[in-house]
C-alpha cells in the first residue's frame, strides 16, 4: 500500500529539486565545469604522453638488455667449450702427477682463477661442478637478462597506464561535447541531466587520475 506524502513535504521536495536544477543549469556552473574538465583533459593528455615516453624508454632498455644478454651467453658458451678441452688436459696432467699451472694454455681467465682451484681440490670433478667458475662465467648474463625483464615489466605497466589515460581523454572529450550542447537546449530538466552526466564523468576521471602515478618532467 502506497502511503501518500503530505502536500507540504511534496511541495518542499519539488522546490528543492528545482533549486538544484537551476543551480546546475546556470551559465556560470556550466562554464566552471567546462573549465574544470578542460584542465583535467589537458592533464590526462600530458600524463599519457609522458607515460608513453617512459614505456618507450623501458622497451628500449629491454631490447638492449636482451641483446647484451645474448652476446654474453654466446661468449660464455664459447669460453666454456674451450675450457672443457683445457680442463680435460689439466685433469689428465693432474692424474699423472704433473703441474697443472705449467705450460701455455688457451683457457679463459675464469678457468685459471676459479676452476683450477676446484681441480686441485677434487681431481675427479667435472668443470660444470665448479660453482665459482660457473657463476663467474654465466652470472653476468643472468643478471643482465633479469634487468632486461624488469624493464619489460616497467614497459607493460607504463604502456597500460598510458592507454587508460588515452581512453580517459576520449571520455572527457564526450563530457566537453555534452556541456557544449547545453547552450542550445532550453529545457532545464534535459540540461540538468546532461550537466549531471558530465559531472559524473569528471568525478570518474579524477578517480582514475588519482590511481595512476604522476610522471614529473624536469626543465
Secondary structure in CASP SS format (residue, H / E / C, confidence):
PFRMAT SS
TARGET T0000
AUTHOR 0000-0000-0000
METHOD secondary structure of the structure
MODEL  1
X C 1.00
X C 1.00
X C 1.00
X C 1.00
X C 1.00
X C 1.00
X H 1.00
X H 1.00
X H 1.00
X H 1.00
X H 1.00
X H 1.00
X H 1.00
X H 1.00
X H 1.00
X H 1.00
X H 1.00
X H 1.00
X H 1.00
X H 1.00
X H 1.00
X H 1.00
X H 1.00
X H 1.00
X H 1.00
X C 1.00
X H 1.00
X H 1.00
X H 1.00
X H 1.00
X H 1.00
X H 1.00
X H 1.00
X H 1.00
X H 1.00
X H 1.00
X H 1.00
X H 1.00
X H 1.00
X H 1.00
X H 1.00
X H 1.00
X H 1.00
X H 1.00
X H 1.00
X H 1.00
X H 1.00
X H 1.00
X H 1.00
X H 1.00
X H 1.00
X H 1.00
X H 1.00
X H 1.00
X H 1.00
X H 1.00
X H 1.00
X H 1.00
X H 1.00
X H 1.00
X H 1.00
X H 1.00
X H 1.00
X H 1.00
X H 1.00
X H 1.00
X H 1.00
X H 1.00
X H 1.00
X H 1.00
X H 1.00
X H 1.00
X H 1.00
X H 1.00
X H 1.00
X H 1.00
X H 1.00
X H 1.00
X H 1.00
X H 1.00
X H 1.00
X H 1.00
X H 1.00
X H 1.00
X H 1.00
X H 1.00
X H 1.00
X H 1.00
X H 1.00
X H 1.00
X H 1.00
X H 1.00
X H 1.00
X H 1.00
X H 1.00
X C 1.00
X C 1.00
X C 1.00
X C 1.00
X C 1.00
X C 1.00
X C 1.00
X C 1.00
X C 1.00
X C 1.00
X C 1.00
X C 1.00
X C 1.00
X H 1.00
X H 1.00
X H 1.00
X H 1.00
X H 1.00
X H 1.00
X H 1.00
X H 1.00
X H 1.00
X H 1.00
X H 1.00
X H 1.00
X H 1.00
X C 1.00
X C 1.00
X C 1.00
X C 1.00
X C 1.00
X H 1.00
X H 1.00
X H 1.00
X C 1.00
X H 1.00
X H 1.00
X H 1.00
X H 1.00
X H 1.00
X H 1.00
X H 1.00
X H 1.00
X H 1.00
X H 1.00
X H 1.00
X H 1.00
X H 1.00
X H 1.00
X H 1.00
X H 1.00
X H 1.00
X H 1.00
X H 1.00
X H 1.00
X H 1.00
X H 1.00
X H 1.00
X H 1.00
X H 1.00
X H 1.00
X H 1.00
X H 1.00
X H 1.00
X H 1.00
X H 1.00
X H 1.00
X H 1.00
X H 1.00
X H 1.00
X H 1.00
X H 1.00
X H 1.00
X H 1.00
X H 1.00
X H 1.00
X H 1.00
X H 1.00
X H 1.00
X H 1.00
X H 1.00
X H 1.00
X H 1.00
X H 1.00
X H 1.00
X H 1.00
X H 1.00
X H 1.00
X H 1.00
X C 1.00
X C 1.00
X C 1.00
X H 1.00
X H 1.00
X H 1.00
X H 1.00
X H 1.00
X H 1.00
X H 1.00
X H 1.00
X H 1.00
X H 1.00
X H 1.00
X H 1.00
X H 1.00
X H 1.00
X H 1.00
X H 1.00
X H 1.00
X H 1.00
X H 1.00
X H 1.00
X H 1.00
X H 1.00
X H 1.00
X H 1.00
X C 1.00
X C 1.00
X C 1.00
X C 1.00
X C 1.00
X C 1.00
X C 1.00
X C 1.00
END
